[in-house]
Amino acid sequence: MPQAKPIMIQGTMSNAGKSLIAAGLCRILKQDGLRVAPFKSQNMALNSYITKEGFEMGRAQVVQAEAAGIPPHVNMNPILLKPTSDKGSQVIINGEVLGNLTAKEYFARKREFIPDILKAYRTLADQNDVIVVEGAGSPAEINLKREDIVNMGLAKLISAPVLLVGDIDPGGVFAQLAGTIQLLEPEERQLTKGMIINKFRGDVSLLQSGLDMIESITGKPVLGVVPYLQVDIEDEDSLSRRLTEKGMGGLVDIAVLRLPRISNFTDFDCFQRLPEVSLRYITRPEELHNPDLIILPGTKSTISDLLWLRQTGLEAAVLKAASRGTPVFGICGGYQMLGEQIADPEGIEGGGVIRGLGLLPVETVFSPQKTRTLQEGALAGLEGIFAPLSGMEVAGYEIHMGETRPTQAGVLPVAAFHPAFGTSGDPVFDGAQRGNAYGSYLHGIFDRDGAAQAVVDVLLTEKGLTPGSRTGVSLVEYKESQYNLLADTLRASLDMDAVYRILEQGI
């Protein structure tokens, strides 16, 4: 069977919109009857996902796999870098932790991983008709090009034609496109088959003279002008505009602490879809106000982010709100912070012991072994404000390093998970609660259909408001509608005949 044909989406810079363009192409190709899979050789993001096999991968390729109508697989993202500091990352190869490396150490070693990249890519290519490949950052980082394995270096390895995406929203898109192409090597320019202008607002006809000139300057065709997409699809990382939203005015006010190394903030997208909710990401005590719910999210660096909470005064603000009865919910790293202390005897995050917020009677001890597993079950018998949610079904995934255990007898869990598939035994208990403070390791705990709404209904009732009756669509149906909307927008904006010609002709 012939291998799949590749097409690669590169950008003039980070956040140019590569991930969404790639997801949209995956959905279009699926709609057109092709077997399509996404691929990104190296992803740097704190938002990750656990596959059913227990491997870790970037969420951008999970979104693209959903758009393609197939289950996510670690082959779609063989290298994941999770920043632990400004100069280093946890390096995950084929879904498993290799270790923590500085940027210099990883740069010196990354070509060692080319066999892993090619093996993952070829496995996908053997099973599909088309592979939509996403680059990272910019292909014109001239100080990094020699060791590149994710942009033009990868395009050469897999003989992929490249579409270059530029972001017009901040201005300077023509300089982005022309400058990027100018800095490419002749062979790399040959691989570049067309340009896409993304995030346009206004009348496209007013842009036409610029389109003509950029085609003349670069010798490359403009394949389309994509409008600023009004779709609700998961964002990849901390560049997400969602993290800067400060709006208030909803009947229910939820404040999420925007930790410096926040991870898996997609846990809270479910609340943003509810019209009653104002979901705010905050970084200063004066932004907290009087929310109905405070959430401490996951983080890649629990200890340093806990110190940040302490130094900024947010810890004191959260404790003051909790003393007034404001519910506080911690997930993963946020759960660890809510405990009495965190110990790092093996130096996973630098070593030492640090005091937690003390809202939950638990303590955490870090260890090198990472827990990676899917979980399904129900909320346990809850106390406090969320008692009405007891027994509600939940599902998600755990991804953490360390074990959290009670510091006293009789600590109540937050959830009870079914035994692992194919095994028998007692439920596995997760998390802890005390009063109106709750903590859980389960990412996606609010994602089940109706779960986020049930949380909001409890908060509305607590305020003396009556929750309205609703007949909403399921999360799966909603996501499908958004992927189809994305595909419809791209079909209307791109010259898909030209895209198919590029795909067929290759390099």
C-alpha positions as CSV (number, residue, x, y, z in Angstrom):
1,M,0.0,0.0,0.0
2,P,1.5,3.4,-0.9
3,Q,2.3,5.7,1.9
4,A,0.2,8.8,2.7
5,K,0.9,12.1,1.0
6,P,2.1,14.8,3.4
7,I,1.2,18.5,3.5
8,M,2.9,20.8,6.1
9,I,1.6,23.9,7.8
10,Q,4.4,26.2,9.0
11,G,4.0,29.7,10.4
12,T,5.9,33.0,10.4
13,M,5.9,32.9,14.2
14,S,4.3,31.3,17.2
15,N,0.5,31.8,17.5
16,A,0.1,32.5,13.8
17,G,-2.7,29.9,13.8
18,K,-1.0,26.8,12.5
19,S,-2.8,24.5,14.8
20,L,-6.3,25.6,13.8
21,I,-5.5,25.7,10.1
22,A,-4.1,22.1,10.4
23,A,-7.2,21.0,12.3
24,G,-9.5,22.6,9.7
25,L,-7.6,20.8,6.9
26,C,-8.0,17.5,8.8
27,R,-11.7,18.0,9.0
28,I,-12.0,19.0,5.3
29,L,-10.0,16.0,4.1
30,K,-12.1,13.7,6.3
31,Q,-15.3,15.2,4.9
32,D,-13.9,14.5,1.4
33,G,-13.6,10.8,2.2
34,L,-9.8,10.6,2.8
35,R,-8.1,8.9,5.7
36,V,-6.2,11.7,7.4
37,A,-4.0,12.0,10.5
38,P,-2.2,14.9,12.1
39,F,1.5,15.0,13.0
40,K,3.9,17.3,14.8
41,S,7.4,16.0,15.5
42,Q,8.1,18.3,18.4
43,N,5.6,20.1,20.5
44,M,6.3,22.5,23.3
45,A,3.3,23.0,25.5
46,L,2.1,22.5,29.1
47,N,-1.3,21.3,27.9
48,S,-1.0,17.6,27.4
49,Y,-3.2,14.5,27.2
50,I,-3.0,10.9,28.1
51,T,-3.9,8.3,25.4
52,K,-5.9,5.2,26.2
53,E,-2.5,3.4,26.1
54,G,-1.2,5.6,28.9
55,F,1.2,7.8,26.8
56,E,1.5,11.5,27.0
57,M,1.1,13.8,24.0
58,G,0.3,17.5,23.2
59,R,-3.3,18.5,23.1
60,A,-3.0,20.3,19.8
61,Q,-2.7,16.9,18.0
62,V,-5.5,15.5,20.1
63,V,-7.8,18.3,18.7
64,Q,-6.6,17.7,15.2
65,A,-7.2,13.9,15.6
66,E,-10.8,14.7,16.8
67,A,-11.2,16.9,13.7
68,A,-9.9,14.0,11.6
69,G,-12.4,11.7,13.3
70,I,-9.8,9.3,14.7
71,P,-8.5,8.4,18.2
72,P,-5.4,10.3,19.3
73,H,-2.2,8.3,19.3
74,V,1.2,9.2,20.6
75,N,2.7,8.7,17.1
76,M,1.0,12.0,16.2
77,N,3.4,13.8,18.6
78,P,6.5,11.8,19.3
79,I,8.4,14.6,21.2
80,L,6.7,16.7,23.8
81,L,8.6,19.4,25.7
82,K,7.0,20.7,28.9
83,P,8.8,23.8,30.2
84,T,9.9,23.6,33.8
85,S,11.8,26.9,33.8
86,D,12.9,29.6,31.4
87,K,15.9,27.5,30.4
88,G,14.7,23.9,30.6
89,S,12.0,21.4,29.9
90,Q,10.8,17.9,30.8
91,V,11.5,15.9,27.6
92,I,8.9,13.3,26.7
93,I,9.8,10.8,23.9
94,N,7.1,8.5,22.5
95,G,4.8,9.4,25.4
96,E,7.3,8.6,28.2
97,V,9.5,10.9,30.3
98,L,13.2,10.9,29.2
99,G,14.1,13.5,31.9
100,N,14.7,17.2,32.4
101,L,17.1,18.9,30.1
102,T,18.3,22.4,29.7
103,A,17.6,24.1,26.4
104,K,21.3,23.8,25.6
105,E,21.4,20.1,26.5
106,Y,18.3,19.3,24.4
107,F,19.6,21.3,21.4
108,A,22.8,19.3,21.5
109,R,20.9,16.0,21.5
110,K,17.7,16.5,19.6
111,R,18.9,15.0,16.3
112,E,19.3,11.7,18.3
113,F,15.5,11.6,18.2
114,I,15.1,11.7,14.4
115,P,14.7,7.9,14.2
116,D,11.8,8.1,16.7
117,I,10.2,10.9,14.7
118,L,10.5,9.0,11.4
119,K,9.3,5.7,12.9
120,A,6.2,7.5,14.3
121,Y,5.5,9.3,11.0
122,R,5.9,6.3,8.8
123,T,3.6,4.3,11.0
124,L,0.9,6.9,10.5
125,A,1.7,7.2,6.8
126,D,1.2,3.4,6.4
127,Q,-2.3,3.8,7.8
128,N,-3.6,6.9,6.1
129,D,-4.0,8.7,2.8
130,V,-2.9,12.1,4.0
131,I,-0.8,13.4,6.9
132,V,-1.3,17.0,7.9
133,V,2.0,18.1,9.5
134,E,2.3,21.1,11.8
135,G,5.5,23.0,12.3
136,A,6.5,25.0,15.4
137,G,7.4,28.6,15.8
138,S,9.1,29.9,12.7
139,P,11.2,28.2,10.1
140,A,13.4,31.3,9.8
141,E,15.2,31.1,13.2
142,I,18.6,31.2,11.6
143,N,20.4,30.3,14.8
144,L,18.5,27.1,15.2
145,K,18.1,25.9,11.6
146,R,21.1,23.7,11.4
147,E,19.6,21.3,14.0
148,D,15.9,21.7,13.0
149,I,13.7,18.7,13.3
150,V,10.2,20.3,13.3
151,N,10.1,22.9,10.4
152,M,12.1,22.8,7.2
153,G,14.4,20.1,8.6
154,L,11.4,17.8,8.9
155,A,9.9,18.9,5.6
156,K,13.1,17.7,3.9
157,L,13.1,14.4,5.8
158,I,9.5,13.5,4.8
159,S,9.4,15.4,1.4
160,A,6.5,17.6,2.5
161,P,5.2,20.6,0.5
162,V,4.8,23.6,2.9
163,L,2.1,26.2,3.2
164,L,3.3,29.2,5.2
165,V,0.8,31.0,7.5
166,G,1.2,34.6,8.5
167,D,-0.9,36.4,11.2
168,I,-2.3,39.7,10.0
169,D,-3.9,40.6,13.3
170,P,-0.9,42.3,15.0
171,G,0.1,44.0,11.8
172,G,3.2,43.5,9.6
173,V,2.0,40.3,7.8
174,F,3.7,41.1,4.5
175,A,7.0,41.7,6.2
176,Q,6.5,38.4,8.1
177,L,5.9,36.4,4.9
178,A,8.6,38.2,2.8
179,G,11.2,38.1,5.6
180,T,10.6,34.4,6.4
181,I,10.9,33.3,2.7
182,Q,14.0,35.5,2.2
183,L,15.7,33.8,5.2
184,L,15.0,30.3,3.8
185,E,17.6,28.4,1.9
186,P,17.0,27.9,-1.9
187,E,15.9,24.2,-1.3
188,E,13.5,25.4,1.5
189,R,12.0,28.1,-0.7
190,Q,11.3,25.4,-3.3
191,L,9.5,23.3,-0.7
192,T,7.2,26.4,0.1
193,K,4.3,26.1,-2.3
194,G,2.0,28.9,-1.1
195,M,1.1,31.4,1.6
196,I,-2.0,31.8,3.8
197,I,-2.9,35.1,5.5
198,N,-4.7,34.4,8.8
199,K,-6.9,36.3,11.3
200,F,-8.1,39.0,8.9
201,R,-10.8,41.4,9.9
202,G,-12.5,43.6,7.3
203,D,-13.1,43.8,3.5
204,V,-10.7,41.4,1.7
205,S,-11.0,43.5,-1.5
206,L,-9.1,46.3,0.3
207,L,-6.2,43.8,0.7
208,Q,-5.9,42.8,-2.9
209,S,-3.1,45.1,-3.9
210,G,-1.0,43.9,-1.0
211,L,-1.7,40.3,-2.1
212,D,-0.6,41.0,-5.6
213,M,2.6,42.6,-4.4
214,I,3.6,39.9,-1.9
215,E,3.1,37.3,-4.6
216,S,5.4,39.3,-6.9
217,I,8.0,39.8,-4.1
218,T,8.1,36.2,-3.0
219,G,7.2,34.3,-6.1
220,K,4.7,32.3,-4.1
221,P,0.9,32.3,-4.5
222,V,-1.5,33.5,-1.8
223,L,-3.8,30.5,-1.3
224,G,-6.4,32.4,0.8
225,V,-7.2,35.0,3.4
226,V,-8.7,33.4,6.5
227,P,-11.0,35.6,8.7
228,Y,-10.5,35.8,12.4
229,L,-12.1,32.5,13.3
230,Q,-15.1,32.6,15.5
231,V,-14.9,29.0,16.6
232,D,-14.8,27.5,20.0
233,I,-11.9,25.0,19.8
234,E,-9.3,24.2,22.4
235,D,-6.2,26.4,22.3
236,E,-2.8,24.9,22.6
237,D,-0.8,26.8,25.2
238,S,-0.3,29.8,27.4
239,L,-0.4,32.1,24.4
240,S,-4.2,31.5,24.4
241,R,-6.3,34.6,24.5
242,R,-8.5,32.8,27.0
243,L,-5.9,33.4,29.7
244,T,-6.1,37.2,29.3
245,E,-9.9,37.5,29.6
246,K,-10.9,39.5,32.7
247,G,-14.6,40.0,31.9
248,M,-17.2,40.0,34.6
249,G,-20.9,40.3,34.6
250,G,-22.1,36.7,34.6
251,L,-24.4,35.5,37.2
252,V,-21.6,33.1,38.4
253,D,-18.1,34.4,38.8
254,I,-15.3,31.8,38.6
255,A,-11.7,32.9,39.2
256,V,-8.8,30.7,38.0
257,L,-5.4,31.5,39.3
258,R,-3.1,32.0,36.3
259,L,0.0,30.3,37.6
260,P,3.3,31.0,35.8
261,R,3.5,27.4,34.7
262,I,-0.2,26.8,34.3
263,S,-1.0,23.5,32.5
264,N,-4.1,21.9,31.1
265,F,-6.2,25.0,31.4
266,T,-8.5,23.4,28.9
267,D,-10.1,21.8,32.1
268,F,-12.1,25.0,32.4
269,D,-13.2,25.6,28.8
270,C,-16.5,23.8,29.7
271,F,-17.4,26.8,32.0
272,Q,-16.7,29.4,29.3
273,R,-19.4,27.8,27.1
274,L,-22.1,28.6,29.7
275,P,-23.8,31.9,29.4
276,E,-24.3,32.4,33.1
277,V,-20.5,32.2,33.8
278,S,-17.8,34.8,33.9
279,L,-14.5,32.8,33.9
280,R,-11.5,35.0,34.8
281,Y,-7.8,34.2,34.9
282,I,-6.1,36.3,37.5
283,T,-2.5,37.1,38.5
284,R,-2.9,39.7,41.3
285,P,-4.8,39.7,44.7
286,E,-6.7,42.9,43.7
287,E,-8.2,41.0,40.8
288,L,-9.8,38.3,42.9
289,H,-12.8,40.4,44.2
290,N,-15.5,38.1,45.6
291,P,-15.8,35.1,43.2
292,D,-18.3,32.3,43.6
293,L,-15.6,29.7,43.1
294,I,-11.8,29.8,43.1
295,I,-9.9,27.2,41.1
296,L,-6.2,26.4,41.5
297,P,-5.3,24.7,38.2
298,G,-2.6,22.2,37.2
299,T,1.0,23.4,36.9
300,K,4.3,21.9,35.6
301,S,6.2,23.4,38.5
302,T,4.2,23.1,41.7
303,I,6.8,24.3,44.2
304,S,7.9,27.4,42.3
305,D,4.3,28.3,41.5
306,L,3.3,27.9,45.1
307,L,6.1,30.3,46.0
308,W,4.8,32.7,43.4
309,L,1.3,32.6,45.1
310,R,3.0,33.4,48.4
311,Q,5.1,36.2,47.0
312,T,2.3,37.9,45.1
313,G,-0.1,37.8,48.0
314,L,-2.6,35.6,46.2
315,E,-2.1,32.9,48.8
316,A,-3.3,35.2,51.5
317,A,-6.2,36.4,49.3
318,V,-7.3,32.8,48.7
319,L,-7.1,31.9,52.3
320,K,-9.1,35.0,53.3
321,A,-11.8,34.1,50.8
322,A,-11.9,30.5,51.9
323,S,-12.4,31.6,55.5
324,R,-15.5,33.4,54.4
325,G,-16.8,30.2,52.9
326,T,-15.9,30.7,49.2
327,P,-15.4,27.2,47.7
328,V,-11.9,26.5,46.5
329,F,-11.1,23.6,44.1
330,G,-7.6,22.4,43.2
331,I,-6.8,20.1,40.3
332,C,-3.5,18.2,40.1
333,G,-0.8,20.7,41.0
334,G,-3.5,22.9,42.5
335,Y,-4.6,20.0,44.6
336,Q,-1.1,19.5,45.9
337,M,-0.8,23.2,46.8
338,L,-4.0,23.0,48.9
339,G,-2.4,20.4,51.2
340,E,-0.3,20.9,54.3
341,Q,3.1,20.4,52.7
342,I,5.0,19.3,49.6
343,A,8.2,17.3,49.9
344,D,10.7,16.8,47.1
345,P,13.3,14.4,48.5
346,E,14.7,13.4,45.1
347,G,15.0,16.9,43.7
348,I,12.3,16.5,41.0
349,E,11.6,20.3,41.3
350,G,14.8,21.3,43.1
351,G,14.4,19.5,46.4
352,G,13.3,20.5,49.8
353,V,10.0,20.8,51.7
354,I,7.5,23.6,51.4
355,R,4.4,24.5,53.4
356,G,1.1,24.3,51.5
357,L,-2.0,26.4,51.9
358,G,-3.3,24.0,54.5
359,L,-6.9,23.9,53.3
360,L,-6.8,20.1,52.9
361,P,-5.4,17.5,55.4
362,V,-3.0,15.9,52.9
363,E,0.7,16.0,52.1
364,T,2.5,15.3,48.8
365,V,5.8,13.6,48.2
366,F,7.3,13.9,44.7
367,S,8.9,10.9,43.0
368,P,10.5,10.4,39.5
369,Q,7.7,8.0,38.4
370,K,5.0,9.8,36.5
371,T,1.4,8.7,36.8
372,R,-0.3,8.6,33.4
373,T,-3.8,7.0,33.3
374,L,-7.3,7.4,32.1
375,Q,-9.9,7.3,34.9
376,E,-13.7,6.9,35.0
377,G,-16.1,6.8,38.0
378,A,-18.2,9.1,40.1
379,L,-17.9,11.9,42.7
380,A,-17.8,10.5,46.2
381,G,-20.1,11.6,49.0
382,L,-19.3,15.3,49.0
383,E,-19.7,17.6,52.0
384,G,-20.0,21.4,51.9
385,I,-21.4,23.5,49.1
386,F,-21.0,20.8,46.5
387,A,-22.8,18.0,48.4
388,P,-25.6,18.0,45.8
389,L,-23.1,16.7,43.2
390,S,-22.4,13.5,45.2
391,G,-22.6,10.5,42.8
392,M,-22.2,12.5,39.6
393,E,-20.3,10.6,36.9
394,V,-16.9,11.9,36.0
395,A,-14.1,10.9,33.6
396,G,-10.7,12.2,32.7
397,Y,-7.0,11.5,33.1
398,E,-4.3,11.7,35.7
399,I,-0.9,13.1,34.9
400,H,1.4,13.9,37.8
401,M,4.6,13.1,39.6
402,G,4.3,12.2,43.2
403,E,1.8,10.8,45.7
404,T,-0.7,12.7,47.9
405,R,-1.7,11.0,51.1
406,P,-3.9,12.0,54.1
407,T,-2.3,13.4,57.2
408,Q,-5.1,12.3,59.5
409,A,-7.7,9.5,59.7
410,G,-11.1,9.8,58.1
411,V,-10.2,12.2,55.2
412,L,-13.0,12.0,52.6
413,P,-12.1,11.5,48.9
414,V,-13.6,13.6,46.1
415,A,-14.0,10.8,43.6
416,A,-14.1,7.0,43.3
417,F,-12.7,5.5,40.1
418,H,-13.6,2.1,38.7
419,P,-10.9,-0.6,38.8
420,A,-8.6,-0.6,35.8
421,F,-10.1,-2.2,32.7
422,G,-9.9,-5.9,32.8
423,T,-9.3,-6.1,36.5
424,S,-11.5,-6.6,39.5
425,G,-11.3,-5.1,43.0
426,D,-12.3,-2.1,45.0
427,P,-12.7,1.4,43.6
428,V,-9.6,3.7,43.5
429,F,-10.2,6.8,45.6
430,D,-9.0,10.2,44.5
431,G,-8.6,13.6,46.1
432,A,-9.6,15.1,49.4
433,Q,-12.1,17.5,50.8
434,R,-12.7,19.6,53.9
435,G,-15.5,22.1,54.3
436,N,-15.7,24.0,51.0
437,A,-12.2,23.0,49.9
438,Y,-11.8,20.2,47.4
439,G,-8.8,18.7,45.5
440,S,-8.5,16.1,42.8
441,Y,-5.9,14.7,40.4
442,L,-8.5,14.3,37.7
443,H,-8.0,16.5,34.7
444,G,-11.3,16.9,32.8
445,I,-13.4,16.4,36.0
446,F,-16.0,18.9,34.8
447,D,-16.1,17.7,31.1
448,R,-18.8,15.1,31.3
449,D,-22.1,16.3,29.7
450,G,-23.9,18.3,32.3
451,A,-21.1,18.3,34.9
452,A,-20.1,22.0,34.5
453,Q,-23.7,23.0,34.4
454,A,-24.4,21.1,37.6
455,V,-21.5,22.9,39.4
456,V,-22.9,26.3,38.2
457,D,-26.4,25.4,39.3
458,V,-25.1,24.7,42.8
459,L,-23.4,28.1,42.8
460,L,-26.6,29.8,41.5
461,T,-28.7,28.2,44.2
462,E,-26.2,29.3,46.9
463,K,-26.7,32.9,45.7
464,G,-30.5,32.5,46.0
465,L,-31.0,32.3,42.2
466,T,-33.1,29.6,40.4
467,P,-31.2,27.6,37.8
468,G,-33.1,27.7,34.5
469,S,-34.1,24.6,32.6
470,R,-31.9,23.8,29.6
471,T,-31.8,21.3,26.7
472,G,-28.2,21.7,25.6
473,V,-26.3,19.6,23.1
474,S,-23.7,17.1,24.3
475,L,-20.0,18.1,24.4
476,V,-19.3,15.7,21.6
477,E,-22.0,17.2,19.4
478,Y,-20.8,20.7,20.3
479,K,-17.2,19.9,19.3
480,E,-18.4,18.3,16.0
481,S,-20.4,21.5,15.2
482,Q,-17.3,23.6,15.8
483,Y,-15.0,21.4,13.7
484,N,-17.5,21.6,10.9
485,L,-17.8,25.4,11.2
486,L,-14.0,25.6,11.1
487,A,-14.0,23.5,7.9
488,D,-16.7,25.5,6.3
489,T,-14.8,28.7,7.0
490,L,-11.6,27.4,5.5
491,R,-13.4,26.0,2.4
492,A,-14.8,29.5,1.8
493,S,-11.4,31.2,2.4
494,L,-8.9,28.9,0.8
495,D,-8.3,27.9,-2.8
496,M,-8.9,24.2,-2.0
497,D,-8.3,23.2,-5.6
498,A,-4.8,24.6,-5.4
499,V,-4.3,22.9,-2.0
500,Y,-5.3,19.5,-3.5
501,R,-2.9,20.1,-6.5
502,I,-0.1,20.8,-4.1
503,L,-1.0,17.7,-2.2
504,E,-1.0,15.6,-5.3
505,Q,2.1,17.0,-6.8
506,G,4.2,17.0,-3.6
507,I,7.6,18.6,-3.8
